[in-house]
Amino acid sequence: GDVAGATAIYLEELELLRRTGFRSQFLTVYRELATLAQAGRDWPSAQRWLDEATKTARETNAMNWERGDLFFHQAVSALGQGQYARADSLLTEYLRGRDEGSYLRSQGWLRKAEARVGLGDLGGAEEAMRHSDEAFDSWRDRLSIPALRLAAFQVEQSIGSTSDRVPTLIS
């Protein structure tokens, strides 16, 4: 919950990466800084970090960024700013290229449910939540160790988790 502390650590990491020339990791750090800015509802900073991530992705030929993850992060910012139609459109693009049974696809569907609620489409939100549940279960079923399958419900990622989305969507 310490966004400022986490941001400071990522900024230190970024400086270390710059000094050592380990440019391949910049994209990850920029994405995390954008995510932290989003958590703090600092939309201009989030966009600046996403722009840096995009610039780095182009320089390092990380093609999946602009065709995938960038859509998700832009949608999170759009949701946070009440731009539900834009978020919905971005999430449609994001979900198009995702593996049917992945954790990230599950998160994309949950965010899409948020967008549909914002647009007043409760049926669409319910359908998106159903897709999220199916993607999560499919991903969880792929885990080979029973303990991992059980632990899957505790997964927390910087880009969101079921624990902070589902109760709000249900209400």
C-alpha positions in Angstrom: 0.0 0.0 0.0 3.0 2.3 0.1 2.8 3.8 -3.5 5.3 6.5 -2.8 7.8 4.0 -1.3 7.4 1.6 -4.2 7.8 4.4 -6.7 11.0 5.5 -5.0 12.4 1.9 -5.2 11.5 1.7 -8.9 13.1 5.0 -9.6 16.3 3.8 -7.9 16.1 0.6 -10.0 15.7 2.7 -13.2 18.8 4.8 -12.3 20.8 1.6 -11.6 19.7 0.1 -15.0 20.7 3.4 -16.7 24.1 3.3 -15.1 24.7 -0.4 -16.0 23.2 -0.1 -19.5 20.7 -2.9 -18.9 18.2 -1.3 -21.2 16.1 -4.5 -21.7 14.6 -4.1 -18.3 13.4 -0.4 -18.8 10.1 -1.5 -20.2 9.2 -3.5 -17.1 10.2 -0.7 -14.7 8.3 2.0 -16.8 5.2 -0.3 -16.7 5.4 -0.7 -13.0 5.9 3.1 -12.5 2.8 3.7 -14.7 0.9 1.2 -12.6 1.9 2.9 -9.4 0.9 6.3 -10.8 -2.5 4.8 -11.7 -2.9 3.4 -8.2 -2.3 7.0 -7.0 -4.8 8.3 -9.6 -2.0 10.4 -11.1 -3.1 10.0 -14.7 -0.6 12.5 -16.3 2.3 10.6 -14.7 0.8 7.3 -15.7 0.7 8.4 -19.3 4.2 9.7 -19.2 5.5 6.4 -17.9 3.4 4.5 -20.6 4.9 6.8 -23.2 8.4 5.9 -22.0 7.5 2.3 -22.0 6.2 2.6 -25.6 9.4 4.4 -26.7 11.5 1.7 -25.1 9.4 -1.1 -26.7 9.9 0.4 -30.1 13.7 0.8 -29.5 14.0 -2.8 -28.3 11.5 -4.4 -30.8 9.2 -5.5 -28.0 6.2 -5.9 -30.3 3.8 -7.3 -27.8 3.7 -4.1 -25.8 1.9 -2.0 -28.4 -0.3 -4.8 -29.5 -1.3 -6.0 -26.1 -0.2 -4.7 -22.7 -0.3 -1.0 -23.6 -4.1 -1.4 -24.4 -4.7 -2.8 -20.9 -2.8 0.0 -19.1 -4.5 2.7 -21.2 -7.8 1.1 -20.4 -7.0 1.2 -16.6 -6.4 4.9 -17.0 -9.5 5.4 -19.0 -11.6 3.6 -16.3 -10.0 5.7 -13.6 -11.0 8.8 -15.4 -14.6 7.6 -16.2 -13.9 7.1 -19.9 -15.9 3.9 -20.0 -16.4 3.7 -23.8 -12.7 4.2 -24.5 -11.8 1.6 -21.8 -14.2 -0.9 -23.3 -12.8 -0.4 -26.8 -9.2 -0.7 -25.5 -10.0 -3.9 -23.6 -11.7 -5.4 -26.7 -8.3 -4.9 -28.5 -6.4 -6.2 -25.5 -8.5 -9.4 -25.2 -8.3 -10.1 -28.9 -4.7 -11.3 -28.7 -4.7 -13.1 -25.3 -4.5 -16.8 -24.7 -8.0 -18.1 -23.7 -6.7 -19.5 -20.4 -4.4 -16.9 -18.9 -4.4 -14.9 -15.7 -4.0 -11.7 -17.7 -7.0 -12.5 -19.9 -9.0 -13.0 -16.7 -7.9 -9.6 -15.5 -8.8 -8.0 -18.8 -12.3 -9.4 -18.6 -12.7 -8.1 -15.1 -11.7 -4.6 -16.3 -14.1 -5.0 -19.2 -16.9 -5.7 -16.7 -16.0 -2.5 -15.0 -16.3 -0.6 -18.3 -19.6 -2.3 -19.0 -21.0 -1.2 -15.6 -19.8 2.3 -16.3 -21.7 2.2 -19.6 -24.9 1.0 -17.8 -24.7 -2.5 -19.5 -25.1 -4.8 -16.5 -25.8 -7.8 -18.7 -22.5 -7.1 -20.6 -20.7 -6.8 -17.2 -22.1 -10.1 -16.0 -21.0 -11.7 -19.3 -17.5 -10.2 -18.9 -17.3 -11.5 -15.4 -18.3 -15.0 -16.6 -15.5 -14.8 -19.2 -13.1 -13.7 -16.5 -14.0 -16.7 -14.3 -13.6 -19.1 -17.2 -10.2 -17.7 -18.2 -9.1 -17.9 -14.5 -10.2 -21.4 -14.1 -8.6 -22.5 -17.4 -5.3 -20.9 -16.3 -5.6 -22.5 -12.8 -6.3 -25.9 -14.3 -3.0 -25.7 -16.3 -1.0 -25.5 -13.2 0.6 -28.8 -12.6 1.1 -28.9 -8.8 -2.1 -29.1 -6.7 -0.7 -26.6 -4.2 -0.2 -24.1 -6.9 -3.8 -24.5 -8.1 -4.9 -23.7 -4.5 -2.5 -20.8 -4.2 -3.8 -19.4 -7.5 -6.6 -17.7 -5.6 -4.1 -15.7 -3.7 -2.4 -14.3 -6.8 -1.7 -10.6 -6.6 -0.2 -8.7 -9.5 0.6 -5.1 -9.9 -1.9 -4.8 -12.7 -4.8 -5.9 -10.5 -6.3 -8.9 -8.9 -9.6 -10.6 -8.4 -9.6 -9.7 -4.8 -10.0 -6.0 -5.5 -12.3 -6.2 -8.4 -15.0 -8.9 -7.9 -16.7 -7.5 -4.7 -17.0 -4.1 -6.3 -18.4 -5.5 -9.5 -20.9 -7.7 -7.7 -22.2 -4.8 -5.6 
